């Protein structure tokens, strides 16, 4: 057994702790879009995007620390950063943000045409529906992004080793 196999699994700050929830900030922002100023929604995207960038940088640093010949190190670091950034940008920001936005917009529209509820009640209902949708969409989106990257970008990587994305 090598020394790496004997060490306990290292905890990933960006995936195994509360920090992971920062990646969902834009989804919460989208759920509250009908109730808060647009700047608050944009700020939530800033938080999520910062999380994505920080995770990509962290994975690049970890890839750089793996002992290997210098010739393959820069490729490994680049693959780690690009894969993490693309995966997180799609799975944590773009697709869930769009999904929650459309769920909330559709529910606000339907409630506006199908009920006589006051606007404040419709907005709160839309927000609650958006928040309740978040845990439902996480795993299907993650798996879909894995499939998408496995079928496209990851085929371009020079090694057969698939980066850990989720």
PLY file of the C-alpha trace (Angstrom):
ply
format ascii 1.0
element vertex 166
property float x
property float y
property float z
element edge 165
property int vertex1
property int vertex2
end_header
0.00 0.00 0.00
1.23 3.45 -0.82
1.27 6.35 1.60
-1.68 7.98 -0.18
-3.84 4.92 0.32
-3.09 4.88 4.05
-4.13 8.48 4.64
-7.79 9.06 5.43
-9.80 10.72 2.69
-9.20 14.43 2.67
-12.28 16.59 3.25
-13.03 18.81 0.29
-13.89 22.31 1.53
-15.95 23.07 -1.56
-17.92 19.82 -1.68
-18.03 18.31 1.81
-18.77 21.34 4.01
-21.31 24.14 4.34
-19.32 26.10 1.72
-21.03 23.91 -0.92
-24.27 25.77 -0.26
-22.74 28.99 -1.58
-23.05 27.40 -5.01
-26.83 27.47 -4.58
-27.01 31.20 -3.81
-28.19 32.12 -7.31
-31.02 29.59 -7.09
-32.21 31.21 -3.89
-31.82 34.60 -5.56
-33.94 33.42 -8.50
-36.61 32.11 -6.14
-36.83 35.55 -4.50
-36.58 37.48 -7.79
-40.20 38.67 -7.68
-39.72 40.09 -4.19
-36.27 41.68 -4.14
-34.44 44.29 -6.24
-32.61 42.93 -9.29
-29.30 43.88 -7.66
-29.92 41.26 -4.96
-30.43 38.58 -7.61
-27.24 39.66 -9.39
-25.40 39.58 -6.05
-26.55 35.97 -5.56
-25.02 35.14 -8.96
-21.82 36.82 -7.82
-21.71 34.59 -4.73
-22.31 31.44 -6.79
-19.79 32.43 -9.44
-17.18 33.16 -6.76
-17.80 29.69 -5.35
-17.29 28.15 -8.81
-14.05 30.06 -9.37
-12.71 29.25 -5.89
-13.47 25.53 -6.35
-11.75 25.47 -9.75
-8.65 27.18 -8.33
-8.63 24.77 -5.38
-8.80 21.73 -7.69
-5.94 23.16 -9.76
-3.80 23.60 -6.65
-4.55 20.05 -5.55
-3.69 18.71 -9.01
-0.40 20.62 -8.90
0.51 19.01 -5.55
0.24 15.44 -6.90
3.77 14.10 -7.41
4.47 13.46 -11.09
6.87 14.33 -13.88
6.93 18.07 -14.58
5.90 17.52 -18.22
2.42 16.23 -17.31
1.82 18.53 -14.36
0.63 21.59 -16.28
-1.74 19.45 -18.35
-3.17 17.85 -15.20
-3.62 21.25 -13.55
-5.30 22.67 -16.66
-7.65 19.71 -16.95
-8.56 19.95 -13.25
-9.29 23.68 -13.46
-11.18 23.56 -16.76
-13.23 20.49 -15.84
-14.17 21.84 -12.42
-14.97 25.30 -13.75
-17.13 24.08 -16.64
-18.89 21.46 -14.51
-19.61 23.88 -11.66
-20.61 26.73 -13.99
-23.18 24.49 -15.66
-24.35 22.40 -12.69
-24.27 25.07 -9.99
-25.03 28.33 -11.79
-26.34 28.29 -15.36
-28.74 25.35 -15.54
-30.24 25.57 -12.03
-30.52 29.36 -12.25
-32.37 29.11 -15.55
-34.57 26.29 -14.23
-35.61 28.11 -11.04
-36.16 31.32 -13.02
-38.54 29.55 -15.42
-40.36 27.65 -12.65
-40.94 30.90 -10.77
-41.94 32.87 -13.87
-44.38 30.15 -14.94
-45.88 29.78 -11.49
-46.33 33.55 -11.12
-48.02 33.68 -14.52
-50.29 30.71 -13.79
-51.23 32.05 -10.37
-51.97 35.43 -11.95
-54.32 33.97 -14.54
-55.87 31.12 -12.53
-56.43 32.76 -9.15
-57.63 36.01 -7.68
-55.02 35.93 -4.95
-53.44 39.24 -4.01
-50.10 39.94 -5.71
-48.16 39.56 -2.44
-49.61 36.05 -1.90
-48.80 35.08 -5.50
-45.23 36.32 -5.11
-44.71 34.46 -1.82
-46.22 31.31 -3.31
-43.90 31.61 -6.31
-40.90 32.08 -4.01
-41.82 29.04 -1.92
-42.31 26.94 -5.07
-38.91 28.06 -6.33
-37.23 27.19 -3.03
-38.96 23.79 -2.91
-37.79 23.07 -6.45
-34.10 23.47 -5.60
-33.55 20.11 -3.84
-35.57 18.32 -6.52
-33.43 19.54 -9.44
-29.93 19.21 -7.94
-29.17 15.53 -8.60
-30.79 15.28 -12.04
-28.85 18.36 -13.18
-25.60 17.04 -11.70
-26.01 13.70 -13.49
-26.99 15.42 -16.74
-23.92 17.65 -16.63
-21.75 14.59 -15.92
-23.24 12.90 -18.98
-22.79 16.02 -21.10
-19.14 16.45 -20.14
-18.42 12.71 -20.42
-19.87 12.84 -23.93
-17.99 15.94 -25.02
-15.27 17.87 -23.19
-13.87 14.95 -21.22
-13.23 13.02 -24.43
-10.64 15.68 -25.28
-8.59 15.14 -22.13
-5.21 13.50 -22.71
-5.65 10.93 -19.92
-8.23 8.23 -19.31
-8.69 9.41 -15.74
-11.97 11.27 -15.30
-11.76 14.24 -12.93
-14.03 14.11 -9.89
-16.79 16.58 -10.60
-19.57 16.07 -8.11
0 1
1 2
2 3
3 4
4 5
5 6
6 7
7 8
8 9
9 10
10 11
11 12
12 13
13 14
14 15
15 16
16 17
17 18
18 19
19 20
20 21
21 22
22 23
23 24
24 25
25 26
26 27
27 28
28 29
29 30
30 31
31 32
32 33
33 34
34 35
35 36
36 37
37 38
38 39
39 40
40 41
41 42
42 43
43 44
44 45
45 46
46 47
47 48
48 49
49 50
50 51
51 52
52 53
53 54
54 55
55 56
56 57
57 58
58 59
59 60
60 61
61 62
62 63
63 64
64 65
65 66
66 67
67 68
68 69
69 70
70 71
71 72
72 73
73 74
74 75
75 76
76 77
77 78
78 79
79 80
80 81
81 82
82 83
83 84
84 85
85 86
86 87
87 88
88 89
89 90
90 91
91 92
92 93
93 94
94 95
95 96
96 97
97 98
98 99
99 100
100 101
101 102
102 103
103 104
104 105
105 106
106 107
107 108
108 109
109 110
110 111
111 112
112 113
113 114
114 115
115 116
116 117
117 118
118 119
119 120
120 121
121 122
122 123
123 124
124 125
125 126
126 127
127 128
128 129
129 130
130 131
131 132
132 133
133 134
134 135
135 136
136 137
137 138
138 139
139 140
140 141
141 142
142 143
143 144
144 145
145 146
146 147
147 148
148 149
149 150
150 151
151 152
152 153
153 154
154 155
155 156
156 157
157 158
158 159
159 160
160 161
161 162
162 163
163 164
164 165
